[in-house]
Amino acid sequence: MHSLQLRVTVTVFATTVVVVLGLMLVVNYQVSENFSSYLYMSGMHGMMMNHGNMAAMMGAPERQFLISLRYSLAVAAGVMLLIGAVVSYYLARSIAAPVIDLNRAVNDVAAGNLDVAVAVDRQDEVGQLAAAFNAMTAKLKANTVLRQRFLAGVAHELRTPLTILKANLEGIADGVIVPDQEQIKSLTEEVDRLTKMVGELRDLSLLETGQLTPDYTEIDLHATLRQVIQKSAPLAAEKNLALSLKIDDSLPRIWADAGMLQQMVYNLLLNAIRYTPAGSVTVTAKGDGTAVTIEVIDTGIGIAADDIEHIFDYFYRVDPARTKQSGGTGLGLALVKQMALAHGGQVYATSTPGQGSTFTLKLPLRARQKRIVSP
């Protein structure tokens, strides 16, 4: 029997049959014993001496009574078995039906249908299993969409510079393009862009698999943030943006990877500058004794609510037009997220469309200090 419902039905019904037959034997034995005692107490001692032969002791009324009793037992047993069969079927169906639906859904997922879901209409273990399956399927679908977006993003980001390089090299080979200083500089920029993207992809992969870990040192945040501001100042000046830094005077030192910390703040600052056409960009930092909170606040275009949860995904841009002017490789914020997680911290964003955004980076003061090896 390969059907779970059939197996459960047969099991429950077989148990019912055994119980009913057992009850019939017990009742029949008890009735016979009690009836013999009744005849003995009625004074039929002579017949009791006839080798214990019950037939010699009973007249027609007694025999008819026993026949009627056994018939009633048989009818009662039949009714009980019928009820048991019905109950067994519905009990087995209540147990097996959700499992059968879940099995069918699993097969659909295995066939590539990630939109399948099972009904969750109960709170027991089977219902919990169904809910877990639905959550797993939703997560699998989200990961599949993310992977597809990642592959599409890689293909897009590689195609543009490779196409430019190929066209220019073919032009140089054909003598159409003169390989002067300006042309070589342009090609070098495209190569640098490809190199940067490949490096970012490698770092992301290593961070996600735990193969790239922070090299912890004690850092003065005042000095580090000022360095990042100075590095970003020319970019802000090109767009006439006011760039400022507000640091809590009591800001403590932090154990972190100096290079990763600078890159996280720089990526957040660069993103704010790119999407702020006018106004200001402000960097703030404060500590609470256990963590340091760094905020990058801009007065830019803002981010829609539907985009907030995706802005740290690979190659995700609020602006669907993928140009170098609208944003680099689309990996900067994803790198910030993975580096923050590697430090035991977090990064998130809040925004009001048309009014600006705030990116918040929280890092523990001494998280994972046990990894620091003293010289």
Buried (B, 14 or more C-beta within 10 A) or exposed (E): EEEBBEEBBBBBBEEBBEEBEEBBEEBBEEBBEEBBEEBEEEEBEEBBEEEEEBEEBBEEEBEEEBEEBBEEBEEBBEEBBEEBBEBBBEBBBEBBEBBBBBEEBBEBBEEEEBEBEBEBEEEEEBBEBBBEBBEEBEEEBEEEEBEEBBEEBBEEBEEBBEEBBEEBEEBBEEEEBEEEEEBEEEBEEBEEBBEEBEEBBEBBEBBEEEEBBBEBBEBEBBEBBBBBBEBBEEBBEEBEBEBEBEBBEEBEBBBBBBEBBBBBBBBBBBBBBBBBEEBBBBBBBBBEEEBBBBBBBBBBBBBEEEBBEBBBBBBBBBEEEBEEEBBBBBBBBBBBBBBBEBBBBBBBBBBEEEEBBBBBBBBBBBBBEEEEEEE
